[in-house]
Amino acid sequence: MRLATPDVAAPILDAARRDSTWFCRAMLGFTPWSKQQEILRSVRRHRRTLVPSGFNVGKTMVAAALICEWMSTRPQARVVCTATTNHQVHDVLWAKVRTLYAGARIHLGGKMLDREWVFGPEWKAVAKAVEDETAHQGVHGPAVLVVLDEAEGIEAKMVQALDGLMSSAGSRMVAFFNPRSTQSWCYAAAQRPDIWNAIPISCLDHPNVVSGEEVIPNAVTRQWVEETRASEGEDSDYWLTRVLGVFPSGGTKQLIRTEDLQVAADVGGISVDEEPRAGLDVARFGGDRNVCVVFDARRRMVARESWTGVDLMATAGRAMVIARRHGARLRIDVCGIGAGVVDRLRETGAEVDAVDFGSGPKGDWRGTIPKDALFKNRRAELHWVTRTLIREKAICIPREFRDVWADLVVPEYDYDSSGRITIEEKESIRKRTGRSPDFGDAVHIAMSNRKRGVF
């Protein structure tokens, strides 16, 4: 390693700012393969990058290279890298950062410490295992990089707290993980391409596997892939997650699968002709959202809106405007303060239907739902109705409403001791994913077929 004089450093910084791949080759002596290059480009172009990957494809190397490039080319840069365990963040990721720093062809600057890289009080990187939401408070600057390693194991509330560090336009977040669960925050994030740019990495694309030779030392090999194919089979979740780097096909308790939503979305028109319907999920607390979705006469979603605030008159008026704009009959959840919205609208003479998730099942979808299906309550029944309609392609939620998809795929179902289908409680979902599936609930409410009364 040699020190860079100002006349040497200036063109290096200029070239690195234009091309992260050049920095890796020229400064670190590391040539990224195609998927690693794609990750480096994504971090430059997108605020949030999601990297689900197969086994041993080089995600730690590219994460460490990204940290080195970020810190040495951006004055006043801040980096927070974290994982679920001290071993992962210190002995794996940060150890690779230290190795690249020590072997760089030109001194990258600053002072490398055991768990920090310091240029100055406002210019440093920190490696720290997940503790609590307040662990990284106060980290701000023009260029904050948040690196989440083994991200699927990090709780959603911690991810939300770390996302708060990205207030500046030049800040970025990148999450690396092996996709093992369709019930994690990572899976929900993958359903939001408007927020996260996802770059899945399959072992089958790795240079070692493509060539059959060890082009990149200590990385995945074709031999391991073939052994896994023989022992686990290509239809196994192990193959999907550890080799292809994609989420499993869906656990037995996942209510609605993304694959089914995709198929239903590709159906141009659905052969039904009914009164357009709208569903309103009313906010229960000040921080919650009021959510309204609308389906046309062919049971195709045509609109969805959300707003905050618990003023009943304002909520009632806005929901009715949305429904009337589309000629839709409005269904409203009456649990909590939703009953007040129904009362206000009925006082004006509006035709609205009340849906009580806590009441018993109503059987208003006989012929669609099997006769022997038992449900704990109306909430479970309507969730199952939506699931069935999606699987039968009798409802269409276009891809432009991917935020609605993200809510629909989150809940799990189970059976109680009486054999009745139950749906995961909303508070459990909120704790597990860090958010409330309000758009999904509005869809389920809209699927009620009962008129008048409280159903």
Secondary structure, 3 states (H helix, E strand, C coil): CECCCHHHHHHHHHHHHHCHHHHHHHHHCCCCCHHHHHHHHHHHHCCEEEEEECCCCCHHHHHHHHHHHHHHHCCCEEEEEECCCHHHHHHHHHHHHHHHHHHCCECCCCEECCCEEEEECCEEEEECCCCCCCCCCCCCCCEEEEEECCHHHCCHHHHHHHHCCCCCCCCEEEEEECCCCCCCHHHHHHCCCCCCEECCECHHHCHHHHHCCCCCCCCCCHHHHHHHHHHHCCCCHHHHHHHHCCCCCCCCCECCCHHHHHHHHCCCCCCCCCCCEEEEECCCCCCCEEEEEEECCCCEEEEEEEEECCCHHHHHHHHHHHHHHCCCEEEEECCCCHHHHHHHHHHCCCCEEEECCCCCCCCCCECCECCCCCECCHHHHHHHHHHHHHHCCCCECCHHHHHHHHHHCCCEEEECCCCCEEECCHHHHHHHHCCCCHHHHHHHHHCCCCCCCEC
